[in-house]
Amino acid sequence: MDRREFLKVSAAAGAYAILASPWEASAQDQEPWFDRPMRWAQLVLVENDPGRFDPDFWLDYFQRVHADGVCLSAGGVVAYYPTEVPLHHRSNWLGDSDPFGYLVQGCRKMGMAIIARTDPHAAWENVHREHPDWLAVDAQGQKRRHWSNPELWVTCALGPYNFEFMTGVHQEIMERYQVDGIFSNRWAGHGICYCEHCVANFRAFSGMELPRTNDRHAAAYQKYYQWETARLKELWFLWDRTIRQAKPTSRFIPNGFPDHVVTGALSDIFFTDHQARSGVIPPWSNGKRAKELRATMGMKPLGGIFSIGLEERYRWKDSVQSEAEVRVWVAEGTANNMRPWFVKFSGTLYDRRWLHVVDDIYQWHYRAEPYLRNVAPLARVAMVYSEQTDRYYGGQRWQEQSRGHALGMYHALIESRIPFEMVNDRLLDAEHISPFRLLILPNIAALSDGQCEQLRQYVRSGGSLVATFETSLYDERGEPRKDFGLGDLFGVSFEGSLDGPMRNSYLRLRKDPGTGGFHPVLKSLEDAGRIVNGIWRLHVQPQAEFPSPVTLIPTYPDLPMEHVYPRQDDTDIRELYLRETGAGRVAYIPWDIDRTFWEIMAVDHGRMLRNVIDWAAHEDPPVQVTGPGVLDVTAWRQKNSMTVHLVNLTNPMMMKGPFRELFPVGEQKVRVCIPRGSTVTKVHCLVAGTTLDHRLDGQWIDFTVPSVLDHEVVALDLTT
Ligand SMILES: [Zn+2]
């Protein structure tokens, strides 16, 4: 399939943005700046910074690290310029200074794109006194004091504070400073607000009272979610329109929006606010955010905000993380086509250790820039994600921890070193999914009839599917179906019941009695005979002929030890359904292999998932990397080159940070499929700075990367 198809997807998403938005009239007469900045800097001022911090230090630093985009605190809770908007609180330290204006002027001289930051989530006593109706109200009817700073009040995001007051603030900032955009932090509210405006507006929208519960299955709560999303979209439109009136190329950029499809359609540029790890999360989590947004934004520019401090829930906002942790987090973003955006809170520095880390990363990024301006990913496999499943599915015991399905599948793909993209389940049209040979559905439970039909069409045109557990067993609102929406593709029907939580249950792995050989899904498991089963399994009835490489060994006692022996050595109940459907292949796994993998990380489950994916994809992956360690492998096309990113995740702190130090992995043998009609003129490592010998083998090129510390990018220069 042609890589250009992916570009068409981005173009189509752009076209949708214009159709869906009210501002197409002004979209013409402008020079878009969105794609220009590659390295972002964000300085979040604190109230006592004015007069105390050194703005020239920051301007010098931005220049030194080649930052070409900047986000600067302007207003909202605190104004860092001499605002005239009534009730807009000027910093108590502002005097007659204008630190925001000073920084804007300095950054403009350096040719940087400039975004003003506002934060509308909190207000002062003067607002409480003069416009008490602008504040958020809790379920008990009390105005909400700010949870962290009781001097302040929490504002209502969906009422006049945002729609009127903040619109005035945004207008003033634009008129005075002509910035390229406004980025609002915490603009979307903090839980349900019961103020008089929200009560009346929700009643007008739904005829219902505001929900008193967070039970996402309750009708009022589902309605509330729809209303909240519509209201936030209205606010986005209003602020964007206000901003464009002052400067047509400028944009409102929300920090997050509850719907990725809307985000992709409405944004020319976006940023992920996933600043660092906390608790148990692998570093690939940063790349996952990028993939999720790319699924709806195409190749429009995406910044990855990273914190130089710890991001744990105790919120040490003035802290500094270890160098190794910052490096791997940013590398994950870069390998996944995000542009780095560092954020520093407070213009006054308490700990300077991070300065050289960001400097090093950005200097390299600047040198490598032509190879980081990607035009399309080369992945042939995509994992589907479903916001409607996250929202509407759940409530049963076997549906607890349902996010583990996607996380387990993601981790299996990382360990398998398969370059992959993600696909949003509401964008399953041919344009979005035809670049891919295989779609993976990790318990994508809630799917409409229309979505099932799109997947059927995809398989009819030669695409392949891997699906697990309750995929398509619910409609788009999470209402259960009697049978799978995709039952005809899976070749099975649901019997209406399930087993679990299973203890001490296994899977029998056996040769095909016909051929006497092992099915490819059992590769490297040939001498096992059996492996552990998952935790929950659906009862399904085959409606077609299937091979039986994997069958059920039912649970048997795990105590007393004298009684730990299988009561049934084997059954004819398959635990894996494999079908060829014309040019495509469908693998359906009726148990929670992906969620179980996330929970127990059994090597055999990872191995089997990889085998099933390889079998279903039914072609050589465009990039194959063999060698020790855990690497995230991504591959990209640029205008005159292609790149393979290798992010070394091999570290004792891989699942829970922070990394203490980086450990190099040894020799990686790489095999890459080069585009037809292209010749490779040079293969070189952009981090090590070395040129690699390579061998050509038809469409394939082979080379060896001697070592990877944190991140290596191998560039293949192409001529056509
Ligand atoms: Zn409200």
Residues whose N, C-alpha, C, O or C-beta is under 5 A from the ligand:
A	BS01	ZN	C156 G159 C193 Y194 C195 C198
